[in-house]
Amino acid sequence: MGIRLCEYIFLTIDKIYENFTLNNSDIMLICLKFGVIFVENKKRLRDNRILLNLYQIYKFIVIFPCVGVSTIALALPAALLLFVFGPKTAQICGKIWSRFNGFMTPMLVSVVGMENVDRKQSYVIVANHLSLYDIFAVYGWFPVDIRWVMKIELRKIPIMGYMAEKMGHICIDRSNSRAAINTINAAKNRITGGTSAFFFPEGTRSETETMLPFKKGAFRLAVDMGLPILPLTIVGTNYVLPTNTISLFPGRVKIIAHKPIDIKGYNYETLEKLMNDARIAIESGFTGEFS
């Protein structure tokens, strides 16, 4: 990577000396080449303290204001779409919000395995949780209508929390298991007609790609409703924004949709096996053909 970087620097310097100026197309081409190098070498570049610290200036000047302004700016259109057309149509504002902030980072997202997904089928989707940027990646790029199952504390976030609840996302109180079950039961009518429930079954973000123990809520819902489990693996968001930090950096993210797990043959007595089968599917995204 260092050789390629130096090569572009020297070519740029030579061009300046030769022509005394760079036109706009030259500048855009050079920026694009630097951007490709940055994203392709995210692990090593994040370790470069100079680059990491320089990017933090961009983060405070551009990214944080963009998140705030886009949240406020899209709240009114989302409310209008919600009132006129309903929650499913209003989700488009969430996708625009996620993609805009992802592009501004920049975070490049690819989705593989969509041949495993029937867009007309409702699922209980379970995924690993590495970063707050999982939200941007999934909401912006995974082309399935979802209702997030999220901790009730997120409901308290101004504007975003209120709109999330109004658009049909499910806020549960993790400190009260009975209340959480009642909330999920009351929301079952939203998980029909191709709309899926989305869980991070670890319950919180993991600091590494080694997943935390799963909670049972998602799997109980799947058994209750007879819905297939759709395992997703999210790779790379922990390099964009590691857990418990605001140390943001550009990167490449991959979302892998695995084959759904047919719920037939599972029941409350075999819930642990269902959880383990989902874990194995998600972990396979970190190895083999997908890595």
N, C-alpha and C positions, 0 to 999 in steps of 0.2 A: 504494500500500500504506500509506503514512504517513497519508493522509487517512482510510482505513478504520480504521486502528489508533486514531487520535485519536478518531474518532467513537465507537467502542466504549468507550474510556476515559471520555469525557465522559458518555455515556449511563449508565455504571456509577456515576459520581460523582453524577449527578442522582438516580439511584434511591436511593443511600445517603442523600442529604439529604432526599429526599421521604419515604422509609419507614423510615429509620434502620436497616434490616436487609436482608439478602439471604437468601432461602430457598435450599435445596439445589439446586432445579431452576434457579434463576437463576444460581447459581455454575457449575453444570455447563454451561449454555448458553453463558455467557461464555467458559469455558475451551475449549469446543468451537470457538467462533468464532475465538478466538485461535489455536488449533491449526491450523485450516484456513488462516488467513492465513500462519502460519509455514511450513507445508508447501508451499503454493502459491508462495511467494516465497523458496524456499530459497537461491537464488543470492545475492540481495541481502541476506538476513538473515544468511547466513554471513559476509558482509563487515562486518557490524555487530559491532565488537569487544566492545561491552558485552554484547550478547545471547550471543555466542559464549563469552565468559568466564563468564557466569552459568550457561550450560548445562554447562560443564565441572564445576561443583560437583555438579550432578545426576549427571553421568557417574561421578564418583568415589564418590558416596554410594549410587547406585542401580544403574547399568548394570554396572559392574565386579563388584560383589558378585552381581548377578543371573546373570551369565555363569558365575561360579565355582560358585555354589550350584546352578544348574540343571544344570550339567555333572555334578556329583557326584550330585545327586538322581535324574537320569535314567539314570545308569550301571547301577544295579541292575536296574530294569525292563528296560533294553535287554539286559542279560546274561541275564535270565530268558527273555525273548521269543526271544533268539538260541538258547538251549539247547533250548527247548521247540518253537518253530515254525520257526526258521531265520532267515537274514539278511534275507530280503525283509520278513518281518513286523516284525523288530526295527528296520527303517528308520523306523517310525512315531515312535520316540523321538527320532531325529534331526530329524524334521520338527517335532515339538513343541518341541524345544530351539531350533531356528532361528526358529520363529514367535514363541515367547515372548520371545526376546531382540530380535527385530525389532520387536515391538509395544512393548516397554519403551523402545525408543530415542526416539521412535517412528519406524519406517520403514514407509511405506505402499507396498505392492507391487501392481502390476497385471501380468497376463500376457496377451499378445495373440498371435494366430497359432496357437492350439491346433488349428484346423481343418486345419493342415498336418501334424499329428502323429497317427500310428496307435499307440495305446497298447499294442497287441499286438506291434508291430514293435520289434526291437532296433536301436539306432543307435550310431554313434560321434558323440557330441555335441561340438561345438567352440564355444567362446565367448570373447569378449574378457574381459580381466581388469583391472578398475579398482581393486579394493578388497578388503580382507578381508571386507567385508560382502556380496560376491558369494556367499560360501558360505551365509550366512543367507538371502539372497534366493532362490537357486536351490533349495537343499535344502528350504526352508520352503514355497515357493509354486509351483515348477514341478512339475506333477503327473505325473512320470515316474519309474519306479524306476531309479535310477542307481547306478553304482559309480565313485566319484571316482578318477582317476589323479593321485596327488599325490607331491610330493617326499618322500624317505625321512626327511628331517629332522623332518617333522610326526609321524612315528611315535614320536618321543621325548617328545612332549607327554604329561604324566601323565594317565592315565585316557582322555582323548579319543583320543590316538594309538593306544593299545592297543585300544579299542573299535572304532575305525575299521577297523583291520586285521581284527579278528574278524568284523566285519559285511561283509567281502568287498571293502572298498575296496583299491585297488592302490597300494602304496608303491614308487616306483622310485628308483634311485640315478642321478641325472642326471650324476654325475661319471664313471660307468662305462657307456658306451653298450651294451656287450655284455650286462652284467648287467641293464640296464633292459629290453632286448629279451627276454631270457630270462624276466624277471618278467612282462612283458605276455603273452608266449606261454603261460606257465603259468596265466594268469588268463582265458584265452579261454573256458573252460567256464562262467564266470560271466556272460558276455555273451550270453545266450540268453533266449528266452521273454518278450520285452518288457523285459528288463533291458538298459540301455544303459551304455556307457563314456563318462565325462565328462572331457574334456580342456580345459585352458586352453593352447592351442598356443603362445602367446607364451612360456610357461615361467615367467613372473614377472609382477608387476603393472606396468601402464603408468601413468605419471604424468599422461597426457592421454588423450583419446579417439582419438588417433593410435596405432594398434596397432604393436607391435614385430614383428620378423620371426618367422614361424612355425617351429616345430620339426616334424620329419617324423613323429614317433612315431604320432600319431593317424591320420594319413593312410595310413601303412604298415599299421596295424591294420585299417583299413577295407578296403584292397585285399586283405589276407590273408584276411579273414573274409567278404568280399563284402557288407559292411554299408553301407547308405546313410549319408552324412554329414548330420547335422542341425545347421545353423548357428543359434546363438543370439546375440542382441545384448542386452547388459546396459547399461542407461542409468540414470545417476543415483547409483550407489553411491559414486562418487568425491566427490560432494558430502556424502554422509553420513559417510564416513571416507576422506579422501584417502590416497594411498599414502605409506608411510614416516612417518606421523604417528599420534598418538592423539587428534587434534583432531576428536572426534565431534560430530555435529549432526543433528537430525531432517531427514528429507527424503522425497521421493517417488521410487520406483524403478520402472522398466518392464523387463520381460523380453519379448523379441520372438522368437518361433519362426518361422523362415523355411522355405520349401519345402525338403524334403530333396534332397540331391544324389545321384542314382542313380550308384552306383559302376561300373556297366557302361560300358565304353568307356575306363576309366582303368586304368593299370597302373603299374609302378614307373618306366617311362620317362616317363610323363605325370604324375608325382607333383606336379611344380611347378605344372602347370595346375590340378590338383585343389586344391592349397593356395590358389592365386590365386582360383579360383572361390568357395571358402569365405570368403576374406577379403572379396571384393566383396559377398557376401551379408550378412556381419556388418556391414560398413561402411554398407550401405544402411539399417540401423536408426537411424543417426544423422542421416539426412536424409529428405526426402520425407514420405510419409504417416505415418510412425511417429514423427517428431521432435516 
